């Protein structure tokens, strides 16, 4: 029996040694030390032995069992270690590898300028509104005091979709929409940024699609000095605190009087340079006091209410601020152009 135990031990140790994974090891384990293990057979035969032999076989059998249990534990640990090492080897990360550079997108210069202008006017209590780009002739021209056949329509060569509908040539129709929508005819201040379209041939300084910001204030006792003060703030915010503005008489059918506004040249401080073409002044926008016909047409009593309006070209402001000389750059989205506006505080 002692020999039998010895051979069970050798056999067990050999099978344990040969195990390559946990599942086979578990089979071996139940064969040798499980409920139906080979030791049970020995136990049943023990009754036939003498007291002396019982003691001997009992202690040998314990010894063999312990040895097998220890071996099983050691083997299990080594299988687990090996699996872990394999996993670590496979999942290895080379932390010395240089990382891939990710380009962070930048805001478009027209967006930067539009948001700066919006922020300024929001801080002065203006609402920001929008209007449709496909507009009716009625709102785009007629109600802005530009009846059919008016010569000033020629200055805004338009993309007509039908006889009555066109791509808006300016943001001024939003003036009409806002005044009509104002049911109680209460005073208000708003700006409207948006895209506009004219039948221009595209070149370095023209684009058939561009963007404007319209400003409109309607209220009691609104005068030209309010307009001038507002635009002065605008010029200082966009072009630097030392800037001055001047009004030049002009003509728009929807304002009376009408002006074109120049800002003192920020490049040469009015000494004369290529940007201001030697004059010291740069034209930036059109404006005026809302024409009584426009106010009345939209239901505002022009004896009680006055208003001022202005229209700024966003591309023009951006080109002046950032020295962009080719208008096409705004629309071709060439990365080499756009990356100049990378996340910098412009
Ligand atoms: N709508 C005019 C234009 O596009 C600009 C303007 C707006 C002028 C408001 C006066 C008042 O040329």
Boltz pocket constraint, residues with backbone or C-beta under 6 A from the ligand:
constraints:
  - pocket:
      binder: B
      contacts: [[A, 169], [A, 170], [A, 171], [A, 172], [A, 214], [A, 215], [A, 252], [A, 255], [A, 259], [A, 286], [A, 287], [A, 288], [A, 309], [A, 310], [A, 311], [A, 312]]
      max_distance: 6.0
